[in-house]
Amino acid sequence: MRRLTIGDTPIAGVKTIDRQLFRDERGHFGRLFCAETLAEAGWPGPVVQINESWTSRRGSLRGMHYQIPPHAESKLVTCIRGAVMDVAVDLRHGSPTLLGWHAETLSAENGRALLLPPGCAHGFQALTDDVLLVYCHSAPYVPAADAGVQPLDPRIGIRWPVPIADLSERDRNLPSLPANYLGVRF
Ligand SMILES: Cc1cn([C@H]2C[C@H](O)[C@@H](COP(=O)(O)OP(=O)(O)O[C@H]3O[C@H](C)C(=O)[C@H](O)[C@H]3O)O2)c(=O)[nH]c1=O
């Protein structure tokens, strides 16, 4: 069996990555990234930065974030402690699924990760306390390119599963999309 198994989602380029976890009486061992396999899933090049994100409370929500061109990035999100509902939103101009969203439950237990292509905003809600995510990025963080859309925007309509606990000031104030929103040319 392959260490990383790629799955499609209804949004082009958004892929599930199922990680084989080798379990024994000590615990488990699993692969987080494989250039050869993830190239098949559309990963564009080297991993440029790796980040961690720790969220203490169930219900906390982070997102929806993306980097604007020319700093758009692919992102691989892996949950190594706890569980989240992880969400991708399609913001690509001309995409047949523009403003569509897709959610996956990522957890340390299920070993599932989510790969997002450039042009998709990312966010998640913690389904447990004490959640730890690892992010692989295909482009560096550029503060001036750090953009976001409102996670509670009714035009997107993400159904967050549990009552929202913590939401940052920034995320609370992210813009909702205009009625004539056509997406971003990535
Ligand atoms: C994304 C990023 C942020 N930062 C700095 C900027 C802030 O001073 C601090 C916290 O950033 P932020 O409040 O944007 O963190 P989150 O709200 O967890 O956002 C992240 O989680 C959402 C769901 C994502 O998909 C993004 O990867 C990322 O935006 O880290 C960096 O130094 N490097 C980075 O790559």
The ligand as a Tripos MOL2 file, in Angstrom:
@<TRIPOS>MOLECULE
LIG
   35    37     1     0     0
SMALL
NO_CHARGES

@<TRIPOS>ATOM
      1 C1          0.3260   32.3330    7.7530 C.3       1 LIG1
      2 C2          1.5330   32.8800    8.4460 C.ar      1 LIG1
      3 C3          1.4220   33.7690    9.4860 C.ar      1 LIG1
      4 N1          2.5630   34.2490   10.0670 N.ar      1 LIG1
      5 C4          2.4320   35.1780   11.1930 C.3       1 LIG1
      6 C5          1.4750   36.3160   10.9480 C.3       1 LIG1
      7 C6          0.8900   36.5750   12.3160 C.3       1 LIG1
      8 O1          1.6940   37.5120   13.0070 O.3       1 LIG1
      9 C7          0.9700   35.2310   13.0220 C.3       1 LIG1
     10 C8         -0.3560   34.5310   13.1020 C.3       1 LIG1
     11 O2         -0.9020   34.5420   11.7910 O.3       1 LIG1
     12 P1         -2.4390   34.3390   11.6130 P.3       1 LIG1
     13 O3         -3.1680   35.0820   12.7000 O.co2     1 LIG1
     14 O4         -2.7910   34.6190   10.1760 O.co2     1 LIG1
     15 O5         -2.6030   32.7820   11.9020 O.3       1 LIG1
     16 P2         -3.8980   31.9520   11.5600 P.3       1 LIG1
     17 O6         -5.1240   32.7560   11.8300 O.co2     1 LIG1
     18 O7         -3.7370   30.6540   12.2260 O.co2     1 LIG1
     19 O8         -3.8380   31.7460   10.0030 O.3       1 LIG1
     20 C9         -3.3150   30.5370    9.4630 C.3       1 LIG1
     21 O9         -4.3440   29.6120    9.4620 O.3       1 LIG1
     22 C10        -5.1670   29.6960    8.3080 C.3       1 LIG1
     23 C11        -6.3520   28.7850    8.4900 C.3       1 LIG1
     24 C12        -4.3480   29.3890    7.1090 C.2       1 LIG1
     25 O10        -4.7050   28.6300    6.2200 O.2       1 LIG1
     26 C13        -3.0640   30.0860    6.9910 C.3       1 LIG1
     27 O11        -2.0120   29.1750    6.7140 O.3       1 LIG1
     28 C14        -2.7110   30.9140    8.1390 C.3       1 LIG1
     29 O12        -3.1890   32.1770    7.7660 O.3       1 LIG1
     30 O13         1.8830   34.4380   12.2620 O.3       1 LIG1
     31 C15         3.8190   33.8900    9.6440 C.ar      1 LIG1
     32 O14         4.8200   34.3710   10.1880 O.2       1 LIG1
     33 N2          3.9300   33.0090    8.6130 N.ar      1 LIG1
     34 C16         2.8420   32.4880    7.9890 C.ar      1 LIG1
     35 O15         2.9940   31.6900    7.0420 O.2       1 LIG1
@<TRIPOS>BOND
     1     1     2 1
     2     2     3 ar
     3     2    34 ar
     4     3     4 ar
     5     4     5 1
     6     4    31 ar
     7     5     6 1
     8     5    30 1
     9     6     7 1
    10     7     8 1
    11     7     9 1
    12     9    10 1
    13     9    30 1
    14    10    11 1
    15    11    12 1
    16    12    13 2
    17    12    14 1
    18    12    15 1
    19    15    16 1
    20    16    17 2
    21    16    18 1
    22    16    19 1
    23    19    20 1
    24    20    21 1
    25    20    28 1
    26    21    22 1
    27    22    23 1
    28    22    24 1
    29    24    25 2
    30    24    26 1
    31    26    27 1
    32    26    28 1
    33    28    29 1
    34    31    32 2
    35    31    33 ar
    36    33    34 ar
    37    34    35 2
@<TRIPOS>SUBSTRUCTURE
     1 LIG1         1 GROUP 0 **** ****
